[in-house]
């Protein structure tokens, strides 16, 4: 029996049309031609023509200078990419300026990387030189670059981070403020290749971790140290208690009846030994605020990566359990991040990621060289699986394996 090939609906394969749903909508038959659950448009609809033409045919890429990459195709086509650091949270004016640059040099095409960098693609050296010169001349009123070029190769990439105090309701620290302070100090490593290998930094403003803290070379994590405050007088009026109880991943919340001003009220109580201060309960119930000006702060983790090169992917490991919040410039956090980075730069071998270096010399030596005090909080007692499990793609083939 021959397999029947089902062709995709043209709606999903045609070029992206933001007004498609409006065109297909029939007020007298609202369910007719209804488009739902198809997800975002396919990325191929947004690729620059030269990338579409050479898709899967790129044979090499060369970093001409920090932040500038040359890609060469099997067909002989060449494309130049200029990578710039951007703020994670951007104004509409800033995005319009990015679009203006893309229209001027890149035929309207632009892309963002997973580390919040923006990339402009051009197809000639003349446009490349003009684009670089234009970007260097675009500055903020205080003189700093709007579009600093860098973030490639053996340097620091832009810090991927979360919402912080601007948008999120459970942060233990700010995101944009800490990132700005850290990158101001490490800026020379963004636009250069001074480090042994690429170094990825990340920040998450709480342990729910919307950022890449678990898999970055150096990571800053906001931490709460106190349980939520329970506002018994308003909890039953603004919260659904079953949802609050169910929201806790550790089963630390139970229903309770309490007395407030001589009246019995329905509320909840927390098992403090189980609470990990994640803030999930506050998400369900605004009468259980978690943020605390004195107890909140940051922790620093190091050694994470996703790459399979040299060693398997690694989780980040805690090295500094607590640093208090010190807005607006977070000097202690900045000091330790810079200390770790520069110690790694001084002692690691070429192409060696931070975690690989720490494991080669031993974590005891890492703490000694970085002058970080070791505490019982730094003991790694987490296990992804039993030691006998095969948890990576790094196999040691023996002589009896037949290689075809």
C-alpha positions in Angstrom: 0.0 0.0 0.0 1.5 3.3 -1.0 1.9 6.0 1.6 -0.3 9.0 0.9 1.5 12.3 1.0 -0.5 15.0 2.6 0.5 18.5 1.2 0.5 21.3 3.8 -2.3 23.9 3.7 -1.1 26.9 1.6 -2.0 29.1 4.5 1.0 27.7 6.4 3.5 27.7 3.5 2.8 31.1 1.8 4.9 34.1 2.8 3.9 35.7 6.1 1.0 38.1 5.8 0.2 39.9 9.1 -3.3 40.7 7.8 -4.2 37.2 6.7 -6.5 36.4 9.5 -8.4 39.7 9.0 -8.8 39.0 5.3 -10.2 35.5 5.9 -12.6 36.6 8.7 -16.2 36.4 7.8 -18.4 38.2 10.4 -21.5 36.2 9.4 -19.6 32.9 9.8 -16.9 33.6 12.5 -15.7 29.9 12.6 -15.1 29.8 8.8 -11.4 29.9 7.8 -10.5 30.3 11.4 -6.7 30.2 12.0 -5.7 28.8 15.4 -2.8 27.0 17.0 -0.5 27.2 14.0 2.3 28.8 15.9 4.6 31.5 14.6 5.3 31.8 10.9 8.1 29.5 9.7 11.5 31.2 10.0 12.4 30.4 6.4 9.9 33.1 5.3 12.1 35.8 6.9 15.6 34.7 5.8 17.5 37.2 3.5 17.5 36.1 -0.1 21.2 35.2 -0.1 20.7 33.0 3.0 17.7 31.2 1.4 19.7 30.6 -1.8 22.6 29.1 0.1 20.8 27.4 2.8 22.8 24.3 3.9 25.7 25.2 1.6 27.8 27.4 3.8 31.3 25.8 3.9 33.2 28.2 6.1 33.1 31.2 8.4 36.0 33.4 9.4 36.0 36.1 12.2 37.6 39.1 10.4 37.7 41.1 13.6 35.7 41.0 16.9 32.1 41.2 16.0 32.6 40.8 12.2 32.1 37.4 10.5 32.6 36.4 6.9 30.6 33.4 5.6 31.5 31.7 2.3 29.2 29.4 0.4 29.9 26.4 -1.8 28.4 28.5 -4.6 31.0 31.3 -4.1 28.5 33.7 -2.5 29.8 35.6 0.5 27.9 37.3 3.3 29.3 39.6 6.0 27.8 39.7 9.5 28.2 42.6 12.0 27.2 41.7 15.5 26.4 44.4 18.0 25.5 44.3 21.7 22.1 45.7 22.6 20.1 46.2 25.8 17.8 43.3 26.6 14.9 45.7 27.2 14.6 48.1 24.4 12.6 51.2 23.6 10.5 51.5 20.5 12.8 54.4 19.3 15.8 52.1 19.6 14.1 49.4 17.6 13.1 51.9 15.0 16.8 52.9 14.7 17.8 49.3 14.2 15.2 49.0 11.5 16.5 52.2 9.9 20.0 50.7 9.8 18.7 47.4 8.3 16.8 49.3 5.6 19.8 51.4 4.7 22.4 48.6 4.5 20.7 45.2 4.6 17.6 45.4 2.4 15.4 45.5 5.6 16.7 42.2 7.1 18.0 42.0 10.7 18.2 39.3 13.3 18.8 38.9 17.0 21.0 36.2 18.6 20.1 34.1 21.6 22.4 36.4 23.7 20.5 39.6 22.9 23.0 40.7 20.2 21.7 42.2 16.9 23.2 41.1 13.6 23.3 43.1 10.4 24.0 41.1 7.1 25.6 42.7 4.1 26.9 41.2 0.8 29.8 43.5 -0.1 33.0 44.9 1.5 31.9 48.4 0.6 28.6 48.1 2.5 30.5 46.4 5.3 32.9 49.3 5.7 30.1 51.8 5.5 28.0 49.9 8.0 30.8 49.6 10.6 31.6 53.3 10.3 27.9 54.2 10.7 27.6 52.0 13.8 30.7 53.4 15.4 29.3 56.9 15.1 26.0 56.2 16.7 26.3 57.2 20.3 24.1 58.0 23.3 24.2 61.6 24.7 26.7 60.5 27.3 29.2 59.3 24.7 28.7 55.5 25.0 28.1 53.5 21.9 24.5 52.6 20.9 25.7 49.6 18.9 29.1 48.3 20.2 30.6 45.8 17.9 31.8 42.5 19.4 30.5 39.4 21.1 32.2 36.8 18.8 35.0 34.3 19.4 37.2 34.2 22.5 35.5 37.0 24.3 32.5 37.9 26.4 29.2 37.8 24.6 26.2 40.0 25.7 24.7 38.9 28.9 21.4 37.1 28.4 19.1 38.1 31.3 15.5 38.2 32.6 13.0 40.9 33.4 14.2 42.1 36.9 12.5 44.9 38.8 11.1 46.4 35.6 8.5 43.8 34.7 8.7 40.6 36.9 6.7 40.2 40.1 9.1 37.7 41.8 12.6 39.0 41.3 15.2 38.9 44.1 17.5 41.3 42.2 17.3 43.6 39.2 18.3 42.4 35.8 19.1 45.4 33.6 20.9 47.3 36.4 23.2 44.4 37.3 23.9 43.6 33.7 24.7 47.2 32.9 27.1 47.5 35.8 28.9 44.2 35.0 29.3 44.8 31.3 30.5 48.4 31.9 33.4 46.8 33.8 33.9 43.9 31.3 33.4 46.0 28.1 37.0 45.5 26.9 36.3 41.7 26.7 33.2 42.2 24.5 35.0 43.9 21.7 38.2 41.8 21.8 39.5 38.2 21.7 41.6 38.3 24.9 40.1 35.2 26.6 41.1 31.6 26.1 37.6 30.7 24.7 34.1 32.1 24.4 32.7 33.1 27.7 28.9 33.3 28.1 27.4 35.3 31.0 23.8 35.1 32.2 21.6 36.6 34.9 18.3 35.4 36.3 16.5 37.6 38.8 15.2 34.6 40.7 15.6 30.8 40.8 12.7 30.2 38.4 15.4 31.2 36.0 14.0 32.6 32.8 17.7 33.1 31.8 20.5 30.6 31.0 22.0 30.5 34.5 22.2 26.7 34.5 24.4 26.5 31.5 26.6 29.6 31.3 30.3 30.1 32.1 29.6 32.7 34.7 26.1 33.3 36.0 24.4 35.7 38.4 21.3 34.4 40.2 18.9 36.4 42.3 17.9 34.6 45.5 15.3 35.1 48.2 16.3 34.0 51.7 13.0 34.5 53.5 9.6 32.7 53.0 6.6 34.6 51.7 4.8 37.0 54.0 1.2 35.8 54.6 -1.4 38.6 54.7 -4.1 36.8 56.6 -6.5 39.8 56.6 -6.8 39.8 52.7 -5.8 36.4 51.5 -9.2 34.8 51.3 -10.6 37.8 49.4 -7.9 37.9 46.6 -6.7 34.3 46.4 -8.2 30.9 45.6 -6.7 28.8 48.3 -6.7 25.4 46.4 -4.7 27.1 43.6 -2.2 28.5 46.2 -1.7 25.0 47.7 -1.3 23.4 44.3 1.1 26.0 43.1 3.9 24.9 45.5 6.2 22.4 43.8 7.4 21.1 47.2 4.1 20.7 48.9 5.1 23.3 51.5 1.7 25.1 51.7 -1.4 23.8 53.5 -4.8 25.4 54.2 -5.4 26.9 57.6 -8.0 28.8 59.6 -6.6 31.7 61.5 -8.0 34.4 63.8 -7.7 38.0 62.7 -9.1 40.8 64.9 -11.3 38.3 66.7 -12.7 36.8 63.5 -11.9 33.4 61.9 -10.4 33.7 58.4 -9.4 31.1 55.8 -5.7 31.3 55.0 -2.6 29.2 54.5 0.5 28.2 56.4 4.0 27.4 55.1 6.3 24.5 56.1 9.5 26.5 56.4 11.7 23.4 56.1 10.3 22.7 52.7 10.0 26.2 51.3 12.7 27.1 48.7 11.5 30.7 48.2 10.6 30.2 44.5 7.6 32.6 44.6 5.2 30.3 42.7 2.7 30.9 45.5 2.9 34.7 45.0 2.1 34.1 41.3 -1.2 32.6 42.3 -1.8 34.8 45.3 -0.8 38.5 45.7 -1.4 38.3 49.4 1.8 36.3 49.8 4.6 38.8 48.8 8.1 37.4 48.7 10.4 40.3 47.9 12.5 41.5 50.9 14.8 44.5 50.8 17.2 43.1 53.4 17.1 39.3 52.7 17.2 39.3 48.9 20.5 39.2 47.0 22.5 37.3 44.4 24.5 34.1 44.1 27.2 33.5 41.6 27.5 30.2 39.7 30.2 29.1 37.2 31.2 26.4 34.8 28.1 25.7 32.8 28.0 25.2 29.1 25.9 23.6 26.3 28.8 22.9 23.9 29.9 19.2 23.4 33.4 20.3 22.6 36.2 18.8 24.8 33.7 17.6 27.4 30.0 17.0 27.8 27.5 19.8 28.5 27.8 20.9 32.2 25.5 22.5 34.7 26.7 25.6 36.5 28.0 25.1 40.0 27.5 27.5 42.9 30.6 29.2 44.1 29.4 32.3 46.0 26.1 31.6 47.8 25.1 35.2 48.7 26.0 38.8 47.9 23.5 41.5 49.1 21.8 43.8 46.6 23.8 47.0 46.2 22.0 49.2 43.7 22.6 51.1 41.5 26.0 49.6 40.6 26.3 46.3 42.6 30.0 46.8 43.3 30.6 43.5 45.1 28.9 41.4 42.4 30.9 43.2 39.7 34.1 42.7 41.6 33.7 38.9 41.9 32.5 38.4 38.3 35.6 40.3 37.1 37.9 38.4 39.5 36.6 35.0 38.2 36.8 36.0 34.6 40.4 37.5 34.8 41.7 34.5 36.9 40.3 32.2 34.2 41.9 34.3 31.5 45.3 34.1 33.2 45.4 30.4 33.9 43.3 28.5 31.3 44.6 26.9 28.2 43.6 28.1 24.7 40.1 26.9 23.7 39.3 25.8 27.3 36.0 26.8 28.7 35.8 28.0 32.3 34.2 24.8 33.6 36.8 22.6 31.7 39.6 24.7 33.3 38.1 24.4 36.8 37.7 20.6 36.4 41.2 20.2 35.1 42.9 22.0 37.9 40.4 20.8 40.5 37.6 22.9 42.1 39.7 23.3 45.3 42.4 25.0 43.2 39.7 27.1 41.5 38.5 28.5 44.8 42.1 29.1 45.9 43.1 31.0 42.7 40.0 33.1 42.7 40.3 33.8 46.4 36.7 32.8 47.0 35.9 31.6 50.5 34.5 28.0 50.5 31.4 27.3 52.6 29.2 24.2 53.1 26.7 25.9 50.7 29.2 25.3 47.8 29.2 21.5 48.2 27.7 19.9 45.1 25.4 17.2 46.2 23.1 17.1 43.1 23.1 14.1 40.8 21.5 14.1 37.4 21.5 10.3 37.3 23.3 7.3 38.7 27.0 7.2 38.0 26.5 4.2 35.9 24.1 5.9 33.4 25.4 7.0 30.1 24.5 10.7 30.2 26.5 12.2 27.3 27.5 11.7 23.7 31.1 11.1 24.6 31.8 7.4 24.0 35.1 5.7 24.3 35.1 3.1 21.5 37.0 -0.1 22.1 38.8 -2.3 19.6 36.0 -4.7 19.1 33.6 -2.0 17.8 33.1 -2.2 14.1 33.5 1.1 12.4 31.8 1.3 9.0 
